[in-house]
């Protein structure tokens, strides 16, 4: 795949504090990359370095094969959408969309053509003569996206564009951004702390922690084969269930002595000797009732808490003395205090070395 954005050994320090550490990232032409992580992990800082809003302390940045490490933001061929809409309140939508082009001295016919195209793509045509105060939050964010869109660039940068919107609007605009990418096929780099946004939008996700990319992979791999305990715990709602114990060959023994066979698990390297380990199991991989009996591991438990979620139901219990959550269909009736059989296949789980925290 032809590279659109290349980050080569980029570091950034604020004084003596390292924020990005020798970071490498190749973004393919037309790819949708999501930078995901908690506040302070360096994702927005990296985006600002790509945009030219921050100067790097070391390394190089290439966009479209051109070294832009020290280029001005306007010369990088990027369009940026910020968390705040940053619209001019006294201007109409049309004037907001065209402002940057007018300042650049673009011919009026070309400006009108680009504004018309952006308004059509983002369904803003009915609102072109309105001012931002007369728009909803979602409409304002669409105008902010449109302002980047009219620049007709190859790379779009999004810095948490949906975080100011309510849940319904976020869901709607998420679909619009995905549709926009499928239509334009431009390279998009998108920053968020919301794992649902990351999993639904991305071609690949870069999970970040302390200025370092922990794992870069497609959403399916990130979710099902997290590279370490940090990624496993960060991705998934509710979180992956973690059982601590000791791994000896193909047997995992929890700290309370419960034995769980892991012979079908696909180890990344052959397990040798005995080592402290953590077995992670997603809530949806734990089954209940008759199906549980056919699993490699099953046990009788008591339901402690039931959370009806509409489309499914979450139940809390304990396995091997540890709190565990599992999902079941919403039409399955369970209640607090009920005794049930639950089971799972460890081959669908993840096993991590307790000391290095890396996947085994």
N, C-alpha and C positions, 0 to 999 in steps of 0.2 A: 504494500500500500504506500502511495506517495505521501511523504510527510508534509503536513501543513504548518504545524507549530513544533519546534524542537527546543526543549529546555536541556541544556548541557551543563552539568556540574554547578548548578546555580546555588549560591549561598547568600543569605542576607542577615546582617546583624544590626540590631538596634543598640548602639553603644557596645557593651561587652556581652549583650544577650543574643545568642544565636536564635533566629526565628525560622530560617530555612537552612537545611544542612546538606550540601553536596547533592542537590536534587536533580534527577534526570527524568525526562518525560517526553515521549514522542507521540504526537497527536496526528492521526492520519487525515488525509484530505476528505472532507465531508463527514468526519466522525463527530459524535456527540459524547464528550467526556465530562463526567461529573466529579468534582473535587468534594469529597465528603469527610466530615469530621466534626468534633465538638468545637465550641468557641475557643479561640487561642491556639488552634492546631496549625495555623499557617496557610489555610486555604485561600482566604481573601487576600492575604499578603502576596501569595504566588500569582493570583489573578492580576493584582495591581502591578506586579513586576512585568508580567506579559504585556499589560496595557501601557507601561512606561510611566505610571504614576509614582513608582518607587524605583530608585536606582539600586541595582544588585551590588553586593559586596564582592562577588566572585562568580565566574561562569559566564555563559553566553546564551542569548535567546535568538532564535531564528524564526521568522514568519515568512512562509512562501519561499523558503530557501535563502532569504536575505537576512544578514546579520543586523538585528534591530536593537542590540543590547543598549546602545546609547542614543537611539533615535527618539525624536519627540513623539508623543502619543498620536498626534495628527498624521505623522508620516509612517505609521505602522500598519495601516490597512485593516484596522479593527473597528468594530462598533460595540459600545459598552452599554449595558443596562444595569442600573444601580438598584439597591434595595429601596431607597427613597425615589419617588417619581421624578423629582427635580424638574418639574414643569414650570414654565413662566405663567404666573396666574393671570396676568393682564392680556395674554395672547390667546387667540382661539386655537383649537386643535390643529387646524390647517397651518397657522403661523408657527406653532410649536414644532410641527413636523418639518417645516421648510426653513426654520431659522438658521441652522448650521450651513445649509446649502446657500442661502442668501448671503451670509457672511463670507463664504468662500468665493462669492462672485460667479456662481454657476448661472448659465443662461436660463431665463424664465420658463421657456418651453420644457427644458429638461427637468427643472424643479417641479413643475406641474405634473409631468409624467411620473416622476418618482413618488410624489405625494399621493397621486391617484392610485398607483400600484400598491403602495403600503397600506392605504386606507381600505382597499379592496381585500387584500390578503388578511388584514386584521379586523375586518368588518367594522370599520370606523366611519364609513361614508355618511351615516345619518348624523354624526356628531361633529363634523368638520367645522361648523360655525359656532360650536359651544366653547365656553371657557372651562378650564379644569374644575372650578368650583361647582359646575353643574354636571359633573361626571361621577360615576361610582368608582370605588377603588379599583375594580377590575378594568374598567374603561380607561382610567388614568394610567394603569400599568401597561395597557395595550398601546397607548400613545407613546409611553417611554420606549417600548420595544420598537414602535414605528419610527421613532426618531433615529434609532440605530439602523433600522432597516433601509431608510432612504439613502444612507451613505453608500449602499451597494458595495459592501466589502466582502472579503472571503471568510473572515473570522469574526464571530460574535462572542462576546464575553458577558456572562450573566452573574451578577453578585447578589445572591439570595433575593431574586426579584419578587418572590411570592410571600415572603415572610410577614409582610404587613397586611395580608388579606385574611379574611375569615376562611374557615375550612371548606365551605361550599365553593367559594370563588377560587380558592387555591386549586381545588380539584378540577374545576372548569378550565382554568387558565393553563394548568399542567397539560391537559389534552390539546389545547390550542398551540402550546409551544412545541409539543411533539408533532402535531400536524404541520406546523410552520417548518420544522426541520425536514420532514419528509418531502415537503413541497420545494424548499429552496436548495436542500442538500449542501448547505454551507457548513463549515466547521464551527462547532459550538462548544465552548468550555463554560461549565455551569457550576457555581459554588452553592452548596447548601449544607445544612446540618440535619436536614429531614431525610431519613433513609427511604421513605416511601417515594419522594421525588426522585431520589437517586436510582432506585430500583426500576421505576416506571419509565424514566426518561433516557437513561444512559445506554450507549453502546458498550462503554467500559466505565468502571468506577475506580477512582483512585482514593482509597481510604487513608486518611492522613492522621498522624499523631506526632506532636512535638516537632513539626517541620520536616517530617520524614514520611514518605509514602510507604505504608505497611503492606498494602496489596493493591495491585492494578490488574483487574480482570473484568470479564463480563458479569452482569448481575447474577446469572445462574451459578457461576463458579464462586463468586463472593459469598453468596447465601449458603450454598451446599458444601463448599470446601474452603472455609476460612483458613487463612494461612497461619494464624496464631489466635491466642485467647482474646486479645484486644478486638480484632475484627469480628470474631465469633460473638462476643458480648455486645458489640456496638450495633450489629446488623440483626434485625429481627424484633418483632413486637407481638407478644411478650418475648423477653429474652430467651436465648437458648438455656435449657436446664443444664447445670454443671454438677457432676458427681466426682468427688475427689477420692483417690485411692492409689493402688499400686498395680502396675502392669507387669505381668510375668508371662512371657511368651504370648499365648492366645487367650490368657485369662486375665480379667480385670477384677480386682478385689477392692471394694469400697472401704473407706476407713472404719466402717462399723462391721466389716467382715462379710458383707453380701458379695457373692461371686457372680459375675456377669461374663458369659463366654463371648469372646470377640474374634473368633476364628474366621468369620466371613468378612471382617473389616479389611479394606484395601490400604495397607500401610504404605507410606511413601518410601520407606526403607525398612528392611527386615528388623523386627524388634528383637533385641538381644538382652539377656539378663533381666534383672528386676529394676524397675524405676518408678518413682512417684509420677503419677499421671492424672489427667482430668478427662473424664468422658462427658462429651456434650451431646445432648439430644434435643432436637427442636420439638416444641409442644405438639405440632401437627403429626409428628412421627410416633407419638404414643397413642396406642389404640386401647379400646375398652371392650369388655364382654367376651363373647365367643372368639372374636378375632385375636384377642390377646393371648389366648391359650396356644395358638399356633406360632407365636413369636419365639425367637431364640431365648428371650428372657421375659418372664412374666411374674407377677406377684399380686397378692391381695392387699388393697389399700382402703383407707377411709377418706371420703370426700370431706374437706374442711371448709372450702368456700366455693360457691358457684357464681359465675359472672355471665349472665345472658348478654350476648353481643349483637343479637339480631340474626345475622347470617350464620353464626355458629355460637357455641357456648364454651367458655373457659372454666376449667375446674382446677382447684388447688388441692394438693395432697402431699404426702411424703413418701419418698422412695429411698431406702438405705439411710433413713434419718434426715434426709435433706428435703427442703421445700421444692416441689415440682409442679409445673403447670402443664396441662394438656388440653387439647381442643377436641370437641366432639360436635356432631351435627346439631343444629338448633332444635330439631324435632326429637332428639333424645332427651328424655326427662330424667334428670338426676337431682339429688337434693343433699343438703349438708347432713353429714353423719352416715350417709349410705355407704355400705361396703361393696366394692366392685373389684373386678380383676382387670389389671392394666398390664400392657406389655409393649416391647419395642424390639426392633432389629438393630443392634449396635452397628451393623454395616452401613446404615443410613446416617449414623452419627458422626462425630468428630472426636479424635483422641489427641490430646496435647501433652507434651512434656511439661510437668509442673514447674521445673526450674527454668528452662529456656522459654517456655510458653508457646513454642513452635509446634505445628501440626506434626503428628507421627504418621 
